[in-house]
Amino acid sequence: MKKLLLTVIVSAMCCTAAQAAERAMRILVVNDDGCNSIGTTSLQEKLAAKGYDVWMVAPATNQSGIGSAITFKPGKIFEVKNVADKRYCFPGTPADSLDFGLRGVMKDNPPDLVISGVNDGPNTGVAQVNSGTVAAAARAVRYGYPAMAASIGYMLTEEEMKAGWPSTHKYWPDAVNYIVDQVDTLREKWRPGKPVLPAGTGVSINYPPLDKAAIKGVKYIINEQHPPAQHDYHLLGKGRAQQVMRKEVLTPVSADTDTGWLNKGYVTWTVLDGQWNAPQYDAQYKALFEN
C-alpha cells in the first residue's frame, strides 16, 4: 500500500512539473521603428508559429533615436489600434509602448521575456545611447523583466547609405531568425516562474548585414565608453543652425569596440543591467566634495 501511495505521489509530481513546463513562454515584443516594421512583425509571427505566447506593442509611428523618452500626461486618453491578434499600435514612444504592454495588455499575465527589435540599423557606440530600441529593453530590465534588444547593422559605405541600406534589408530576416534561435535555446532550459536570463540583466545584440557563411562568430563586448557623436551643427547665423552627419560615421572602424567588432563581421552581445548607478566611485566623490 505504501509503495502504491509513493508511486501515485511521484507520478502526480512528475505530471505537475510536466504540465508547468508545457506552459508557453509569454513574450512581449516592442521596438522603436513603428508597428509596421518587418523586423518586429515577422519576429512576432515566427515566434508565435513556434508556440510562444507573443504580444506586440510598438509605436504608431517611427520613433528611432528617441531614447528613453516617455509621454507623461495622467488622465490623457490614447487612441490605441489593435491591428492584429495580440498586436497593438500605441501613439507614443518605445518606452510608452513597453509600459502599455506591461501595465496594459499583459498586466494580468506578465511576460517571461521582453524583446525589443529587431531594429533597422545598428545600436552600438553612441547609437546605443540614443536608441529607443535599447532604451525599451533597459527599461524592462529596470522593472525586473529579462530583456533582449536586437538590431541589424549597416554596411558603412556611401553607396549603401544612398541606396537605403540594401544589405541590411536583405539580411534582416536572418537577424530575426537568429533571435528566434536564441529564444529557442532559452526555452530548453526555462521553467515557468524561473528567470529566463540572469536576474536583473538583459542583452543588446547586433547582427551584421552579411551572409551567414561570412559571419565570423559572437563577441561579448561592452558598449564603447566614449563614443564619437553621430552629428555636428553648423551655425548659420540669424538664429539658425543646421545638423549634419559627421564624415567619421561612414568610416568603418575595426577598433576593439562594439562597433569595431560588428564591422569585422561578428555578432556582438553587450550585457546590460538597466542601472544608472556607479557606486564604485562613491569614495572618490566623497573625497572631492566632502569637507
C-alpha positions, 0 to 999 in steps of 0.5 A, a space after each residue: 500500500 505504501 509503495 502504491 501511495 509513493 508511486 501515485 505521489 511521484 507520478 502526480 509530481 512528475 505530471 505537475 512539473 510536466 504540465 508547468 513546463 508545457 506552459 508557453 513562454 509569454 513574450 512581449 515584443 516592442 521596438 522603436 521603428 513603428 508597428 509596421 516594421 518587418 523586423 518586429 512583425 515577422 519576429 512576432 509571427 515566427 515566434 508565435 508559429 513556434 508556440 510562444 505566447 507573443 504580444 506586440 506593442 510598438 509605436 504608431 509611428 517611427 520613433 528611432 533615436 528617441 531614447 528613453 523618452 516617455 509621454 507623461 500626461 495622467 488622465 490623457 486618453 490614447 487612441 490605441 489600434 489593435 491591428 492584429 491578434 495580440 498586436 497593438 499600435 500605441 501613439 507614443 514612444 518605445 518606452 510608452 509602448 513597453 509600459 502599455 504592454 506591461 501595465 496594459 495588455 499583459 498586466 494580468 499575465 506578465 511576460 517571461 521575456 521582453 524583446 525589443 527589435 529587431 531594429 533597422 540599423 545598428 545600436 552600438 557606440 553612441 547609437 546605443 545611447 540614443 536608441 529607443 530600441 535599447 532604451 525599451 529593453 533597459 527599461 524592462 530590465 529596470 522593472 525586473 523583466 529579462 530583456 533582449 534588444 536586437 538590431 541589424 547593422 549597416 554596411 558603412 559605405 556611401 553607396 549603401 547609405 544612398 541606396 537605403 541600406 540594401 544589405 541590411 534589408 536583405 539580411 534582416 530576416 536572418 537577424 530575426 531568425 537568429 533571435 528566434 534561435 536564441 529564444 529557442 535555446 532559452 526555452 530548453 532550459 526555462 521553467 515557468 516562474 524561473 528567470 529566463 536570463 540572469 536576474 536583473 540583466 538583459 542583452 543588446 545584440 547586433 547582427 551584421 548585414 552579411 551572409 551567414 557563411 561570412 559571419 565570423 562568430 559572437 563577441 561579448 563586448 561592452 558598449 564603447 565608453 566614449 563614443 564619437 557623436 553621430 552629428 555636428 551643427 553648423 551655425 548659420 547665423 540669424 538664429 539658425 543652425 543646421 545638423 549634419 552627419 559627421 564624415 567619421 560615421 561612414 568610416 568603418 572602424 575595426 577598433 576593439 569596440 562594439 562597433 569595431 567588432 560588428 564591422 569585422 563581421 561578428 555578432 556582438 552581445 553587450 550585457 546590460 543591467 538597466 542601472 544608472 548607478 556607479 557606486 564604485 566611485 562613491 569614495 572618490 566623490 566623497 573625497 572631492 566634495 566632502 569637507 
